[in-house]
Amino acid sequence: MAESTGSGGHTGHEELHGHDHHGHTGHAGHTGHARKATWGVAASATLHCLTGCAIGEVLGMVIGTALGWANVPTIVLAVVLAFFFGYALTLVGLRRAGVDWRKALRLALAADTLSILVMEIVDNGVMIAVPGAMEAGLTSGLFWGALAFALLVAFLVTTPVNKWIIGRGRGHAVVHAYHH
């Protein structure tokens, strides 16, 4: 993760995680404070989100395409699975950090919903815009090339969104407070 020096000599990583050299940690009660929103932190949060989305998106597109489904049901399945796997990755990390299920679910929904939503709108928009991509078979280079391109565009569009969200002390800035 890229780090930049913030005010008072603290790195972006330290400010993101809410602690300083005096041992003050930014867990639960400090999630409303603004975080240092560097491009590296935003890219890392987006990559985390993209991983879950890509798993769901690829699985949905593969299932829909293999079953010969039309575009709309295939996209619906891909979006549902993208949200499921996007939230699941965040939930796994929060549960490993000892956060109870109810709080972990609330945090995952708050941290990931906007990011996944933007990613899915862009990703599926690109897939629809590439002529023949949705109709191409699973053995087609067009299908896989368009899907890879769609995920790349989604990453590039969603990273500034995540930078803005993190800068407001929301999204993955909240979740990172629990990863210590």
Beta strands, then each sheet from edge to edge (+ up, - down):
end
